[in-house]
Amino acid sequence: MEVSKRESREVSMLEFGKILEEDRKKVGSKEVTQREKEYLQHLQSAKYEDFSSMNTEDILVEFGVDSNGTHIVGLFGLNLPDERTEQFFLYFIKTMDRIVEKNYALIYFNSGNGLRMSQVNFLRDLFYTLPEKYLHKLVAFYVVHPSFLLKIYMFFSTTFASGTNLLSKAQYIQGDIRKFTVLNGCRNWEDHIPKNVQPHFVKEYEAKEGASETKIQVQKKIFGLNLEDYPLDEAGIPRVMLILASYFERYPERLRTEYIFRIPGGASEEKEIEGALIREDYEKVLSVNDPNVIAGSFKRLFREMTDPLLLSSNYEKVKTFPRLSEEEKEAFLNDVVASLPELNRNVFMFVLEFFGKVLESAPFNKMEAYSISVVFAPNILRPKTYDASDMLNAKNAIAFF
């Protein structure tokens, strides 16, 4: 017999009262928190919610139990909402309430999800609203095929968060998840991967990441490469440049260091950072105390490129820059940038944006536009045969940007 909405609410409140009473008996004199009260009320509502309009198995799947008795649950980022909806919330707690009574692990599939980080925010905030057992019984939060930016975001979120949260239990799964031991005890788990996630699941990731990893493994160096040799993030910027720039996102006050990018860091420290970048030990890079070490490494990336960022073939053109009128200069430089390969152009715009942040701290670091161009121009625009007397033209051109 179909239950009307009014009857559902009445039954829901009656059952909620019974469960709340049982909960009080379990905890003795301990007062039930407001969060727990709201959770129990939502749980009762979930029993009568119609989820037929949701493709529930494309969002949340229980894979089974591993060899340690840990329940394994999968979440698919490509199909998750960007923000909390009441229907998803009710389905989530209806499914998970039984599971979180014992140890469990969440596997978040970022496969095919690209730059979207809103779902991770959504899951983190979701756990703040749930009873403590959800976090207490969570053994691990596995993230499959995380993008580089997602890893950086989660690193910062964990670093600056107070106490334990969902992201503090994150572990990354790279490469072929079929070799992931946690899923070995779950029979036929691959059958539960949604069809729209499957194309991204292994093949695309291996093709992209495998090629990037091979480059680094073969070269065993991070400086003195062609620009196209660097593994890129999803925005088309070399990862190593992003991680060095993100150091100053983490410590913006260090951009106020006097003569940053002019004063070199210690040679031994820069050697350590070089090794950390090759190993992709980003936590070590981001924990450096001396900002001059990071600034020096950032500058060195461009200085030692086999062909400069703005291409040595453009150097002769730029030598004519001082003889142009102001109107001609702007058009000329726009033409130079437009003629660059897409990768070079993207990186150049990234560099300009980054140095815009350096300029914001000019009253403290004493690095005005011309000072930055003096330091940086020889690193991104130089002739095949170096002529120091011509570098003034390059500096003037870079300062004009």
C-alpha positions, 0 to 999 in steps of 0.5 A: 500500500502506498504511504502518503507524504503526510503519513510518511512524515508522521511515521518518520517523526514517530520512528525518529523519536523511538530511535532518539530514545534508543540512542539516549539509552546507548550513550547513557547520560551523554546528551545527543548533539544537535548534529546527531538529532538532525542526522537521525531526522534526515535518516528517517526522511530517506526511508520514504524518499523516491530515488528513481530519478537518480542513476544511483549506481553511477554515483555511489557503489558498494564494491564489497569487503576486502581481506581485512574486513573493510567495506569498500565504497566507490564514488564517481566524481564525473557523476557527482553533483557540484554541490549538495542536493537534498536528494543526494544527501538522503541517498548517501546517508541511507546507503552509508549508515549501515556501512559506517558502523564498521571500518570502511574506505571510500574510493573517489574516482576522479577519472575523466573529471579533469579540473573540477574540484568542486566535488571534493569540496562538496564531500569534505563539507558533507562530512562536516555535517555528518556524525563523528562515526563517518570520519572515525570509521573511515580507514582511508579516502583513496583518490583515483587518477587525481589531477595535478591541481587537485593534488596541490589543492588537497595538499594545501587544504590539509596543511591549513586545516585544523584537526582531522577531516576527510582530506587528511585521510587521502591517499592517491592511486596512480596508474592502473587501478586493476593492480590496486590491492584494496580491490583484490578481495572485491569480486567483479568490482569492474562491472560496477564502473559506470559506462561514462567513466570507463573510457577515462578509467585506465586507457586515457590516464595511462596514455597521458601519465605514462608518457609523462613519467617515461620522460622524467625517468629517461632524462633523470633531470629537470633543468636543461630540457626543451619546453615540450619535454616537461609533463604538463598539467591540465591547464597546459602548464609544466607541472614543475613551474606550477609547483614552484609558483605555488610555493608563493601562493602558500607563503605570499608574504615571502614575495616581499623578500628584498630583491627576490629573484635577484639574490641567489639561494644556496647552491646546496639547497638548490641542488636538493630542490632539483632532486626533489623536483625530479622525484616529485617530492613536492612536500619537500619543495613546499617546505623550503624556508629560503624563498630565494632557493625557490625563486632561483630554481624557477629562474633556472628552469628558463635560463637552461632551456635548450631554446628560450621561451620566446624563441631565439628566432625572435631575438633579431626582431626584438632588437628593433623594439627601441626604434618603434613608436609606442603604438607600434611597440604594442602591436609588434609585441602582440604579433611576437606573442601570437607567433609563438607555439601554443605551449610557449604562449600559454607559459609566457602568459602564466609567467606574466601573471606570476610576475604581476604578483611579484610587482604587487609587493614591489614596495617591499621587495624593491622589484619594479617592472624594469628590475624584473625584466633586467633579471628575467629577460635574458632567461626567456629571450636570448640569441643562439650566439649570446651578445651581451650588448644586445640584451638591453633591447630584450629587457626593454621589450619584456618591461613593456609587457 
